[in-house]
Amino acid sequence: MKLVLRYGLAALLIVTAIILVVPPFAASLIEQWSRSDVESRSVLAFNSALDDITTLLAAHDSRKIVAVFERMSLDEELLAVGFCDQQGVLRYASRQMPKDFTCKQARLGKTPTFSTLRLGRLRLLVSSFPLAASGQNGHVILLHDLALVEQRGAETRLWTVIVLVGVVFLAAAFAVLASVLLARRWVHSLRRAINDVRLGGSGVIDGSEAPPFAREFRHLLRELQLTSLSVDGPDIDWSPATLRQLLTQKLPGAEVIVVSNREPYIHNREADHIVVQTPASGLVAAIEPIMRACGGTWVAHGSGSADREMVDRCDCIRVPPDSPAYVLRRVWVSEEEQNGFYYGLANEGLWPLCHMAFVRPIFRERDWEQYKVVNERYAQAVASEAKRPDPIVLVQDYHFALLPRMLRKKLPNATIVTFWHIPWPNPEIFGICPWKEEIIDGLLGSSVIGFHTQFHCNNFLDTIDRFMQARTDREQSFVTFGSSESYIRPYPISIEWPPAGMKDQKPVADCRAAVRRRLGLTREVKIGIGIERFDYTKGIIDRLRAVDAFLTSHPEWRNRFVFIQVAAPTRTKLAAYSALQAEATELAREINARHGDTSFQPILLMVRHHELNEIFELFRAADLCIVSSLHDGMNLVAKEFVAARDDHEGVLLLSTFAGASRELTEALIVNPYDAHAMVTAIEQALLMPMAEQRERMRLMREIVRQRNVYRWAGQMLLDAADLRKRKRIIQIMSHQETKPSVELVG
């Protein structure tokens, strides 16, 4: 009887607490959901009218602009629509726009913003969307009445109290009795479920003895262990705002640290002043927008001649220079260390090994020693920058294969996500590396290891099976090695959308005219383009030979087709790279001598670094773009070309050996080793009807828009959130297991 009274009193206290706590919480949750729904409706309303608004603003047609705003305001929750110019003046507005509303009351920024505003009795959600139209730049303002959101919250609070009072009191008596009879069996079965999942078993519990709670808990653990949230929902529009919302909701208070060899901004001294340069790097192009969206710290090698002058006493500087959003922590590497770590093991060893580009990989013991030293220095830098014991560390690329294990020792509670930006070869190829076991062990210090494609994930799992004493779960791509658990996941990398290179770009016709004028080309000449670093994996030589073969077999295109090859010098200290540049220069000279004359050269080789706006101007001027990688993880140049063509014209020739060919299937997929097939593809591209060009480009642009770099980062962060959630649950239950048992007495 005492036991029943004791549990009855406890149940009454629980009921009271629930009635006091749950209704406000539920109301707040409903209000948050409702507001999120209103924000989504606002984005949808803006996107649906974007083309009409842009066209009418450019035409300065005020009557039709207001008509569009009135039509948008027919939505029951959308009160009014207006347009604020660059001076913050409300130029156009629908009739329902409150008279006391001014543009200064909206948060006008470079990205879409949402804020609340009280005007008299009205409580409004103010959505601001930046818009650039020819001659009229400003912000489209949408005002949503939040009265319905408040009403939903009040109704939720009332009905939650009614339901809780009725349901909880009816269940209380049964819960007291059931708790006495089932407590011991529940605890026993729950412990079995947790231990079974932790040890990697099936988690199967005999149905006759397992209570529902134990089975559900075991199922929850298994789901958290093996799955992550999908990022492919049709209602998800990945953007910087989406990433920030993800961090707020899924990873509240999380600290994000990125580690890479290449830094996003380089300070170099030129004469008596310092210039800032953005390196030609696909990795930087992918990661930098993420850091601008999420903030945090980026740890990278300070390679510029003025880098030391620009940092503070902690070797840090806030970037980007024009709008600081995150911290760049620079790590200093001596020339000797750079020669061994970067030029030696990383780029004479691992790079050719993983790309299988018929360049013999070179492995030296002294390079390996420098590689270990530099990886340890980065580990110390990350540990010193971490402000929490459990940061999310995003380790980038093959320069830091040992870093995850080193970080695991210094920050055992960190969530480490390593992304391998280059291909992972099959076990036979990787077995050439003398330190294969150490490299794999280092990578398996990661919580998640990401590759561009599932094919590379499979190669990595095969390599683990061949060389390591580890347990792999092929179905779930999960590896257990010692006390480490690592997930192996494909994360197809991409570019930001809209790309930064499109900012302030002129119309395609103007870009084409400017490029033709600068290069001395007539209107009749078709333009092909190739843009990348001077690297032997990019197939530059094969591409130039294909152009040579095309002009040989189709002489009618002489003086009517020019191919512009932009190649940024890189790793010129290495013999293979300097030899490639010399070979390409000589080959271009021979082709021009064979098919050109003093007034026209079919190959224009531009060997220098080009800024992003220059590259996108060339993309917009071109009739076709050739990406002929001999082996590539993804290749972002292909996606940048697609993103540059908002006119939906132009043809992409894409190597089947680039990861991007798995996504951009509407490109002309080519084998760069097959000269005849390359010639056929070039002719097909030059003769392709505009209707077919537009349809192919439209489909590819939709893929690049949806699967942008924010989605890539979002997938990794969602997986990190799942792992952290699972870890917290297991830690809580492990703590419960260590408590002494308490006998229930009547």
Secondary structure, 3 states (H helix, E strand, C coil): CHHHHHHHHHHHHHHHHHHHHHHHHHHHHHHHHHHHHHHHHHHHHHHHHHHHHHHHHHHCCHHHHHHHHHHHCCCCCEEEEEEEECCCCEEEECCCCCCCCCHHHCCCCCCCEEEEEEECCEEEEEEEEEEEECCEEEEEEEEEECHHHHHHHHHHHHHHHHHHHHHHHHHHHHHHHHHHHHHHHHHHHHHHHHHHHHCCCCCCCCCCCCCHHHHHHHHHHHHHHHCCCCCCCCCCCCCHHHHHHHHHHHCCCCCEEEECCCCCCEEEEECCEEEEECCCCHHHHHHHHHHHHHCCEEEEECCCCCHHHHCCCCCEEEECCCCCCEEEEEECCCHHHHHHHHHHHHHHHHHHHHHCCCCCCCCCHHHHHHHHHHHHHHHHHHHHHCCCCCCEEEEECHHHCCHHHHHHHHCCCCEEEEECCCCCCCHHHHCCCCCHHHHHHHHCCCCEEEECCHHHHHHHHHHHHHHCCCEEECCCCEEEECCEEEEEEECCCCCCCCCHHHCCCCCHHHHHHHHHHHHCCCCCCEEEEEEEECCHHHCHHHHHHHHHHHHHHCHHHCCCEEEEEEEECCCCCCHHHHHHHHHHHHHHHHHHHHHCCCCCCCEEEECCCCCHHHHHHHHHHCCEEEECCCCECCCHHHHHHHHHCCCCCCEEEEECCEHHHHCCCCCEEECCCCHHHHHHHHHHHHHCCHHHHHHHHHHHHHHHHHCCHHHHHHHHHHHHHHHHHHHHHHHHHHHHHHCCCCCCCC
